[in-house]
Amino acid sequence: MIESRVAVHDSNHVEIKLDYVVPAREHATYRVDGYFFVPRNLGVSKHSYSAEQFYADMQGYVRFKTPRVRLRNLVDPERARSAFSLAGEALDALLA
């Protein structure tokens, strides 16, 4: 259910990607635990790099994958969630 990839982004950054399917529920909670091995000869310790510094240096991004939709379904006026139908509803609401 979860796919992960780790890659060197540049000389100072590591990129970790986690792909997972969002369930069709109203609320979902996720917790991800990560463990990093840092060789001792790098000189990183709780005295040289605090937990506060570590979390301040982290950047998190959430990206949603674009769903695959057939073009004919996207503009089909018979489908309630098609772009055509949604635009029509928005236009009706605007004019009202």
N, C-alpha and C positions, 0 to 999 in steps of 0.2 A: 504494500500500500504506500510506503514511503521510499522514494528514490533519493539518493544523495550523491553529490559530486563535490570534490575538493580540488581546487586548482590554485596555483600561484598566480596572483593578479598582476603584481609587479614586484620590485625589489623590497617593498615594505608591507605588502598586503597579501593575505590569503583569502580566497573566496570560497565560501561553503554554500552550496545550493541544496535545498530540500524541496522535493516535489511531492505533493500528496493530494489526494482527491478529497474535496470538501463534501461531506455528507449532506444530503438534502434534508437538513434539520434547521430549525429556526436559530438555535444556539449551539455552538460547538466550541470546545476549549481544547487547546493543544499545549503541551509542555514538551520542550526539547531540552535534553541534558547533553552538554558537550564536554568532552574531556580532551585536553591537549597535552601532549608530551613535549616538553621543552628541554633539550639537552642541557645539562649543568654547565657545560663550557660556554654557553651563550651569556652566562652571568645574569640571568633573569631570576629574581627571587621576590619574596614579599617585601623586601627592603628596597629593591631597585625599581620595582614596578608593582604598585599597589593594586588591589582589587578595584578601587575607585578609578584609577587611571585606566585599567583594562576596560571597564564598562563605559567610561567616557570615550574611549577610542573606538568602540564598536559602532557599526552602522548597520541598521536593519532595514531591509526593503521588502515590501510585499508586492508581488506581481501576479496578476490574474491572467491565466492563459485564455486566449480568445477561443470561444467555442466554435466548432465546425458547424456551419449552417449553409445549406444549399441556397443559392441566390434566389431561386424561385420561391422558397419558403420565406425568405427575408422580406419579400414584397407582396406575398399572397394576402389579399384583403380578408380572406376567410379565416386566417389564423389570428387569434386574439393577441398573441405576443409578437407579431411581425412588426417590423419597423414601419411599414405602411399603416397598419392599424394603430400603433402607438402614436404616430405623428398625427393621424386623423383625430384621435382622442385629445391630444394636446391642443390641436387647432380648435376643436369644438369647445374645450374648456377656456381657451383664450378669448374666443369670440363671445362666450357666455359671460 
